[in-house]
Amino acid sequence: IGDCIHSDEIYLEVAPDLVATVLQGESGIEARIEKIRRYIAEEYGFVLPPIRMTDYPTLERNTYRLKFQGVPIDTGLLRPGSVLALMEEDQLPHLQGERVQEPVYKAAARWLPTTKKQELVAGGVPLIEPIEVLATHMRELIQGNFSLIFTRMVMIETLDALTQMSDDERGASNKRLLDEYLPAKVPPETLLAVLRALLEERVSIRNIFLILETVGEAKAQGAAQSQMVELVRQRLSFQILNK
């Protein structure tokens, strides 16, 4: 029963005919997912939850679907054996292809056979491989839905990661600081709300100890949650303005 009711934070479903394209060894989606998780850790400062993938028999051919917390967020189309050429409607009119919109920025594009690569490159047309289309779409959807993805469990995983570092001394020091603030000075639900508010604005929480100290000070002064978030923004202004 638990397996039936559990929802993964991030879930990728692909049509059966896309399985071979998605799982193409070192250049497949698993390698791309690892890059996305590292990017999120370095850029935004938290541990992205595992991304579960499965084939889904009822999906139309060549389609994939992304779900967050069990809710469908978006779908996309891949054409194995083709490349996505980002080109205007009137550009290279003799290359008709399948006219679509690039899934992230909705730019005009065409799926064209890989045999046309050389001609497209010579014409200065940007090309995207199918697996890269999927990976880029996934990364942008994740960044646009941090409020759904950053759950209490994700926060706990992130805090645990800070205590389990290659440098044992640093890990122990981080644990002492976390134990000092959580939960005595900062309730976990308060920290979660502040971190989620920052991530919704795409503000990195990598400087999490400064955030924790600031929330602790604001909590001691009886500040409301909105005031806490504003105070954290001010403390992180050097980081925000540096982007």
C-alpha positions as CSV (number, residue, x, y, z in Angstrom):
1,I,0.0,0.0,0.0
2,G,2.9,2.4,0.8
3,D,4.3,1.9,-2.7
4,C,0.9,2.9,-4.1
5,I,0.4,6.1,-2.1
6,H,4.0,7.4,-2.1
7,S,4.7,10.2,-4.6
8,D,8.3,11.0,-5.6
9,E,9.2,14.7,-5.7
10,I,10.3,14.5,-9.3
11,Y,9.1,11.8,-11.7
12,L,9.9,11.4,-15.4
13,E,7.7,9.3,-17.6
14,V,8.6,8.4,-21.2
15,A,6.8,6.6,-24.0
16,P,8.2,3.1,-24.5
17,D,9.7,4.0,-27.9
18,L,11.9,6.6,-26.2
19,V,13.5,4.3,-23.7
20,A,16.5,3.4,-25.9
21,T,17.1,7.1,-26.7
22,V,16.9,8.2,-23.0
23,L,19.1,5.3,-21.7
24,Q,22.1,5.7,-24.1
25,G,24.9,4.9,-21.7
26,E,27.2,7.7,-20.6
27,S,25.4,10.2,-22.7
28,G,22.0,9.3,-21.5
29,I,19.6,10.9,-19.1
30,E,21.2,9.5,-15.9
31,A,24.4,11.4,-16.7
32,R,22.4,14.5,-17.4
33,I,20.4,14.1,-14.1
34,E,23.7,13.9,-12.2
35,K,24.8,17.2,-13.8
36,I,21.5,18.8,-12.9
37,R,21.8,17.7,-9.3
38,R,25.3,19.1,-9.0
39,Y,24.2,22.3,-10.7
40,I,21.4,22.8,-8.2
41,A,23.7,22.1,-5.3
42,E,26.3,24.5,-6.5
43,E,24.0,27.2,-7.7
44,Y,21.1,27.0,-5.1
45,G,22.7,25.2,-2.2
46,F,20.4,22.2,-1.6
47,V,20.3,18.5,-2.4
48,L,17.9,17.8,-5.2
49,P,15.8,14.7,-4.5
50,P,16.3,11.6,-6.7
51,I,14.6,11.7,-10.0
52,R,12.7,8.5,-10.7
53,M,12.2,7.5,-14.4
54,T,9.9,4.9,-15.9
55,D,8.3,4.1,-19.2
56,Y,4.6,4.8,-19.4
57,P,2.7,2.6,-21.9
58,T,-0.2,5.0,-22.4
59,L,1.9,8.0,-23.4
60,E,1.8,8.8,-27.1
61,R,4.8,7.9,-29.2
62,N,7.9,10.2,-28.8
63,T,6.5,12.0,-25.8
64,Y,7.6,12.4,-22.2
65,R,6.0,13.8,-19.1
66,L,7.4,15.4,-15.9
67,K,5.6,15.2,-12.6
68,F,6.3,17.0,-9.3
69,Q,4.7,15.6,-6.2
70,G,2.7,13.3,-8.4
71,V,1.2,16.2,-10.3
72,P,1.8,16.5,-14.1
73,I,3.8,19.7,-14.8
74,D,4.6,19.6,-18.5
75,T,5.1,17.3,-21.4
76,G,7.5,17.4,-24.4
77,L,8.3,15.7,-27.6
78,L,11.5,14.0,-28.8
79,R,12.4,12.7,-32.2
80,P,15.1,10.0,-32.1
81,G,17.4,10.2,-35.1
82,S,16.7,13.9,-35.4
83,V,18.0,17.2,-34.0
84,L,16.1,20.2,-32.9
85,A,17.1,23.2,-35.1
86,L,16.4,26.6,-33.6
87,M,15.4,28.6,-36.7
88,E,12.9,31.2,-37.8
89,E,9.9,30.3,-40.0
90,D,11.5,31.8,-43.1
91,Q,15.0,30.5,-42.5
92,L,16.3,27.8,-44.9
93,P,12.7,27.2,-46.3
94,H,13.9,24.1,-48.3
95,L,14.4,22.3,-45.0
96,Q,10.8,21.8,-44.0
97,G,11.1,19.3,-41.1
98,E,8.5,19.2,-38.3
99,R,7.8,22.7,-37.1
100,V,7.5,22.9,-33.3
101,Q,8.3,25.3,-30.4
102,E,11.4,24.7,-28.3
103,P,9.9,23.5,-25.0
104,V,11.6,26.0,-22.6
105,Y,11.5,29.4,-24.3
106,K,8.9,28.5,-26.9
107,A,11.2,29.7,-29.8
108,A,10.5,28.6,-33.3
109,A,12.2,25.3,-34.1
110,R,12.1,22.3,-36.4
111,W,13.0,18.6,-35.9
112,L,15.2,17.7,-38.8
113,P,17.1,14.4,-39.6
114,T,20.7,14.2,-38.3
115,T,21.8,13.8,-41.9
116,K,21.1,17.6,-42.2
117,K,23.5,18.5,-39.4
118,Q,26.4,19.7,-41.6
119,E,24.1,21.9,-43.7
120,L,22.5,23.4,-40.6
121,V,25.8,24.1,-38.9
122,A,27.1,25.7,-42.1
123,G,24.0,27.9,-42.0
124,G,24.7,29.0,-38.4
125,V,21.7,27.2,-37.0
126,P,21.9,26.2,-33.3
127,L,21.2,22.5,-32.9
128,I,20.1,20.6,-29.8
129,E,20.3,16.8,-29.5
130,P,17.1,15.0,-28.2
131,I,18.5,14.1,-24.9
132,E,19.7,17.7,-24.3
133,V,16.2,18.9,-25.1
134,L,14.8,16.7,-22.3
135,A,17.6,17.6,-19.9
136,T,17.2,21.4,-20.4
137,H,13.5,21.2,-20.1
138,M,13.8,19.3,-16.9
139,R,16.3,21.7,-15.4
140,E,14.2,24.7,-16.2
141,L,11.0,23.1,-14.8
142,I,12.8,22.3,-11.6
143,Q,14.0,25.8,-11.2
144,G,10.6,27.2,-11.8
145,N,8.9,24.9,-9.2
146,F,11.2,25.0,-6.2
147,S,8.2,25.6,-3.9
148,L,6.9,22.1,-4.9
149,I,10.3,20.4,-4.8
150,F,11.8,21.9,-1.6
151,T,9.9,19.8,1.0
152,R,10.8,19.2,4.6
153,M,12.4,15.9,3.6
154,V,14.6,17.8,1.1
155,M,15.6,20.3,3.7
156,I,16.6,17.5,6.1
157,E,18.7,15.8,3.4
158,T,20.4,19.1,2.8
159,L,21.2,19.7,6.4
160,D,22.4,16.1,6.8
161,A,24.7,16.5,3.8
162,L,26.4,19.5,5.6
163,T,27.3,17.2,8.5
164,Q,28.7,14.4,6.3
165,M,31.6,16.1,4.5
166,S,35.0,14.8,3.2
167,D,36.5,17.0,5.9
168,D,35.3,15.4,9.2
169,E,36.2,18.4,11.2
170,R,34.1,20.7,9.1
171,G,31.2,18.3,9.2
172,A,31.4,18.1,13.0
173,S,31.6,21.9,13.2
174,N,28.5,22.2,11.0
175,K,26.6,19.7,13.2
176,R,27.4,21.7,16.3
177,L,26.0,24.8,14.8
178,L,22.9,23.1,13.5
179,D,22.3,21.5,16.9
180,E,22.6,24.9,18.6
181,Y,19.9,26.5,16.4
182,L,17.6,23.6,15.6
183,P,15.0,23.2,17.0
184,A,15.6,25.3,20.2
185,K,16.2,28.7,18.5
186,V,14.7,28.1,15.1
187,P,11.7,25.7,14.6
188,P,12.3,23.5,11.5
189,E,8.9,24.7,10.0
190,T,10.0,28.3,10.3
191,L,13.4,27.6,8.6
192,L,11.6,25.6,5.8
193,A,9.2,28.5,5.2
194,V,12.0,31.0,4.9
195,L,14.1,28.8,2.7
196,R,11.2,28.1,0.4
197,A,10.4,31.8,0.1
198,L,13.9,32.5,-1.0
199,L,14.0,29.7,-3.5
200,E,10.8,30.8,-5.0
201,E,12.6,34.0,-5.9
202,R,15.6,31.9,-7.1
203,V,17.8,33.2,-4.3
204,S,20.5,30.7,-3.5
205,I,20.3,29.2,0.1
206,R,23.9,28.0,-0.1
207,N,24.9,30.4,2.6
208,I,22.6,28.5,4.9
209,F,24.4,29.1,8.1
210,L,24.1,32.9,7.7
211,I,20.4,32.4,6.9
212,L,20.0,30.2,10.1
213,E,21.7,32.8,12.3
214,T,19.6,35.6,10.8
215,V,16.3,33.7,11.3
216,G,17.4,32.9,14.9
217,E,18.0,36.6,15.6
218,A,14.7,37.6,14.0
219,K,12.8,34.8,15.9
220,A,14.2,36.0,19.2
221,Q,13.0,39.5,18.4
222,G,9.5,38.2,17.7
223,A,9.6,39.0,13.9
224,A,6.9,37.7,11.6
225,Q,7.8,35.3,8.8
226,S,7.7,38.0,6.1
227,Q,10.0,40.2,8.2
228,M,12.4,37.2,8.6
229,V,12.6,36.7,4.9
230,E,13.2,40.4,4.3
231,L,16.0,40.5,6.9
232,V,17.6,37.5,5.3
233,R,17.4,39.2,1.9
234,Q,19.3,42.2,3.4
235,R,21.9,39.9,4.9
236,L,22.3,38.2,1.6
237,S,22.4,41.4,-0.4
238,F,26.1,41.0,-1.2
239,Q,25.3,37.6,-2.7
240,I,22.2,38.6,-4.6
241,L,23.8,41.7,-6.1
242,N,26.8,39.7,-7.2
243,K,24.7,37.5,-9.5
